[in-house]
């Protein structure tokens, strides 16, 4: 069995491809069930954000990777040939290294962004709840969370609370000389929009409007930042009066259409309207670009805003990579110990250690024995240990050849309390 990772991100696929492979949180559990049951992958986790869709799994190499490719193609309705050029496939240490870099924020569009660690944690939680995270996926993601936390506490990679939201507000600030005196509309009320609201207020925005399908959530967000909440159905009515619209919802379809923009522009008397779409799938139909004085920026356009971010953080990236290398090497040591050979060696070493301790405990009471008699006692203890371990060792060799052998061996390792120092505590557990 191998650790596998297959996916695409902002460096390999444009937003129009990424949005077709995006999974909402409600879809992920069903996807994991299909991967583990229909495609017979022992373990799987699915990470889907505005900039990436990645599946981490345990499988048998090329055959399992092909199963994942076909799953993505079929479930998302994307031709496998068109999809192939955008995908990356990683195995073993490379797959682990990739997730660790993702969790640390150095594989993000905005280097050091603050949201990805929470998204990695949520990915693990969904996999655990779905029963698709067992020994390997759980260990991999626990270690990713650990190194992600270290990156943010031991380096300056996360200074400034960077995110896609900050990049969107920075773009809005570049569009106008100043945000002061401007009116913005925020469509959505999730974490991304909440962060955007905070950055707009910090940037000096005079007034903003929040529209969301759940009005109560829009009202709560508007109240926090002294904005105005409107019913989602009234969104179009307010387009004529705003300077900037920033949208980030979980809608599978466009919610801002060309006809809406055309009617709004008729009432704006040629005043420019700037639209920033940070949703994946996209919220704003790109056809709105056809209208004069309408300027639409999507999440890929933010790349130009954040290009300087990477060069400014090269030193921190190197520091984070050293932490990633450390964790990846530790994970590889743990992974190699899952095999039957290391387990058998560890059991024999433990038996020998216990035999030596027991002899030491009884040394004073055996002092009257001759050298030959003491050697006989030691041989009896060694023979007893060997007989006691014989059947477990036979079972270990048999279990290791099964498709879920590494899970069975990990259970044995836990029973005999072997290599506990290499394991990570679950969240909330003391180290």
C-alpha positions, 0 to 999 in steps of 0.5 A: 500500500502507498500514500497517494495524492492527486489534484489540481490547484491555482498553478496548474488549472485556471478558475474555470477548470477549478470550479468544475472540480470543486466540492461543497462540504455537503458533497465531500462525505458522499465522495469519500463513500464512493472512493472507499466503497465503489473504488475500493480505496482503504482510506481517503480525504478530500481537500477542496478550497477556492484554489485547489481540489486534492484527494489523499488516499491509500492505494496500490499505485497506478491502479488506484491513481487511475481510479481517482482520476476516473472518479473526478472525471465522472463525478464532475462531468469533466472529460478525463483527457481534458482533465489530465493536463491539469492534474498532479499525481504524487506518491509516498514522501512526495505526497506527504511533503505536498500536504505539509507545504499546503498546511503551512501556507507556502503552496497557497496563492497568497503565501502564508494565508491564514485560512488553509490550516482550518480547511485542512483540519476540517478535511480531516474531521469530515474524513474521520466522520465518514469513516475514511480516515484510518491509520495512515490518513489520520497520521498524515493530517495530524502531522500536517496540522502540527507542522502548520502550527509550527510554521505560524509560531516559529516563523513569520510566514503568517504575519499580517493575517494574509488571505484571499480576502486581504488580496481582494481588499488590496485590489479594491484599494488599487482600483481607487486612490482611497476606499474612503467615501466608497460604498461596497456590497458584500455578497455572502456571509461566510468566513471569507466575506467576514474577513473581507468586511473587517479589512474593508473597515480597516481600509476606511470604507465608508459604507457597505451592504451585505446580501446573503440567502440567509438574511439573519446571517447577513444582518448579524455580519452587518451589525458587527461592522455597522453595515447594512443588511439587505434581502438577497432578492434585493441585491440587484436593487442596490447595484446602482449605488455601489462602487465595489461588489465582492462576492463569495458564496457557495452557489453552484451557479452564477448569481450575478448575471449580465442582465442584472448588470446591464439594468444597473449600468443604465441607472449609474450614468456611466459610473464605473462598477468594479466586481471582485469574484473570489468564489469557486465556483464563480458567482459572477458570469464573466459575460458581464465584461462586455459592458462599458465601465464594468470591470470584473476581477476573479480569483486568478486576477488576484495573482497579479496583486500577490506576486510581490508577496512571494518575493517578500517572504522568500526568507520565511519560505525557506524557514518553513521548508526546513520544518516541512523537511523535518516533519516529512522525514519523521513521517517516513520513519513512522510509515516504514515502521508500519511494515511487518519486518520492523514490527517483528523486530520491535516485538523481539526487542521488547521481549529481550528488554523485558527478559533483561529487566526481569533478570536484573530484578531477580539478580540478588536472589539468583546470586547463589547459583553457579554460572551454568545455572544462571545461564540455564535460567536465562535460556529458560526465559528466552525460550519462554519468550520465543514460544509466547511470541511464535504465534503472534509473529506468524499472524503478523506475517499473514496479516501483512499480506492483506489489503488492510494489513497496515491497519491490522499491524498498527493495532498490534503495535498499539496493543504492545505499546510499541513506538508510542513516541512516534505517534501524535496525540489527537487535538486536545490531548496532552503531549 
